[in-house]
Amino acid sequence: MGSDIVCKGLAMIETAGAAALAAAGPEEAIRALAQGCFDLLGDREAHARPGALKPGERDYFIAGSFFVTPDRQYHMLVGSIGFPPDQERLLVPIDGGHPGRVHASRRKLLLENTDEHDGFRQYLKTSRMGSTIFAPILWQGDFHGMLIMAAQARHAMRPVDLAILVACAQVAAGAWIAHGGPAWLAATYPPPNAFKVNREGVDQPG
């Protein structure tokens, strides 16, 4: 791990963590942490490497979180950064793709190049992401959700980025509970602007 990104990561966690604790509510708290990750994490030069982007793709990042819905049927997008506006309340089946794997394993996950993972599914309506990281949000042994970040460029997300995301997920757990996240989720779900996808991905039959 480069010392520069680690130092910047610590500073980001301090600033974003303070913003999360001072936020007006649970989604605002999660978005503060997601924004900190979005602004800092990922190799911003990865897109320039041969093969990092396929024809028609572009260099961009997304961040946010998925929380398990009260009926435990879906992961619901919360506090998103960079997602299409009509996917503000993206709902992914609880066992769908790699969010489903993180839920089942309760462990962090790095996919440096999603092309190398047959089980990767596209849930973002605009494009398939090339590199992604996941960090579980746990509270007293219970799985509530996960922080996520992704880039279209392959190999943009690195082990150091995952390590910082995991640290942010610890802060996210405390902020989520402190701001009454479970009660907010119960009142918000099912959302009127739900964008449901199936296990096989957006725009796929079934």
Secondary structure, DSSP 8 states (H G I E B T S, - for coil): --HHHHHHHHHHHHHHHHHHHTSSSHHHHHHHHHHHHHHH-S-TTGGGSTTSS-TT----EEEEEEEE-TTSSEEEEEEEESS-GGGTEEEEETTSHHHHHHHHH---EEES-GGG-TT----SSS---SEEEEEEEEETTEEEEEEEEEESSTT-S-HHHHHHHHHHHHHHHHHHHHTTHHHHHHHH-S-TTEEE-BTTBTT---
